[in-house]
Amino acid sequence: MQDNALAVAWLRGFARAVEADADRLTALDSAIGDGDHGINMRRGTSHVHRMLLRDGRSGTMGELLDAAGRLLRTHVGGAAGALYGSTFQAMGAALPDGRTGLTGLGDALQEGLTAVVRLGAAAPGDKTMVDAYTPAVAAFREACAHGRSLGEAAAAAAEAAAAGARSTVSMQARKGRASYLGYRSIGHLDPGAVSTEMLFRALAEEITNGPEPALFHGRIGCLPGV
């Protein structure tokens, strides 16, 4: 099942990325937040990884993303847990039975962003994960509209997320704990934007380098006119 394999690879890749860079995420959060983003994300994604070992072969893409969202909401805690949990659950709801599979991925990513914006009431420029997520979805959908392959669309999204995360350095935070610092939040990367970059980078890398890359190449990941 193609969509199932992609979901498993993506979630595992994200968990590995968080594990590898958890200390950096925590250091970034220590500068402008509570100092626990890396610790919390590592705890949550480790639960996701264990769930995949147990259930990864049986669920559809939508079911696995929804299950990941519920685990992140429970085990990450705080604002990040609610935001990432809502993101994955919204993506899962957009892929309810697996039949839309890869062709609905752009719409699922958009639903994830909509959930983040609705819950966090953040907009681009507020120095949050939205500053990485918004350009990533826009790049993915633009690539789809121009007939690019799934791999090309995911790579474009990852690059846009990275650029969006870097852009937070010059911003003054207007949401979350960092907003309490006022102008002193300028000059720091937003940790949520950085972990969002990891999310999209993991998607691109797993599509390109995953265990069954032939399933994910070609022009099967985008809807015409998206």
C-alpha angles and dihedrals in degrees: 000000000000100000092047092052092049093049092050093047093046095049092045091048091051091049091051092049092051091047092051095047103031093113091053092050090051092049091051091049092047089061097056109004145028095307095236107094096106094042093049096044092049090052092049097045091047088061089049090052092052090049090054092052089054103036107012096108097050108047131078119240090261093049093049093048091048092049090049090051093052091050093048091049090052102040106030094053129187124049094323092055092051093045098046091040091053091046095055094040091051091050090049092050089053089058100044103163107012095250093109088049116154095353090068097048095103091053091046092053089050091051089052090054092047090054092051093049093046094049100039098035087219129145133194108287096036092102099246139116087282089074089065099032098051098056091041093058091043091052092047093050093045090052089050091050089054094051097253122159123258090255092052092047092050092047091051090050092050092051091047091049090051092050090047092051091050090051091064091072092078095043130098109227116248099174136050131005092322090064089069088069094060113190090359089074089068114102097037132100115241107243094213091055090050093051088048089054087054090053094055094039089054091052092051094045095048092049090051101036105019125127093266104029093161089070092058103042125090131047098306102107104069136066116228111258095012 
